[in-house]
Amino acid sequence: MFKRWLRRKAESEPQGPTPWVSQDARPADVRAWAEVVDVSRLPDRTVQEAEYYLKSYRYIPLLDRQELASRLMSVIHTHVNPPPPLDAHPLDVFATVLAARRRELGIG
């Protein structure tokens, strides 16, 4: 019974790219911010925590998820220039910051 539940859960997980990573799925103000954001002062630990959040936010309990997102957003607001739009969703901000960081490092 437990194996059947795990298999059903795995089959119901969305496959393919996540919608917030797609350039077209992001709001216009976040796309404009992504073109000019400077992430050079962003600490490596914050980048790692943002990657962890994007990979596992679905499995983190709601209150913990909100606390982690709030903490990461405050760190990102203080270390990137210009700061992200105030109405931007944390998932959009984290994905944009990670993409800008990879672009800055020449990773892809």
Secondary structure, 3 states (H helix, E strand, C coil): CHHHHHHHHHHHCCCCCCCCCCHHHCCHHHHHHHHHCECCCCCHHHHHHHHHHHHHHHHCCHHHHHHHHHHHHHHHHHHCECCCCCCCCHHHHHHHHHHHHHHHHCCC
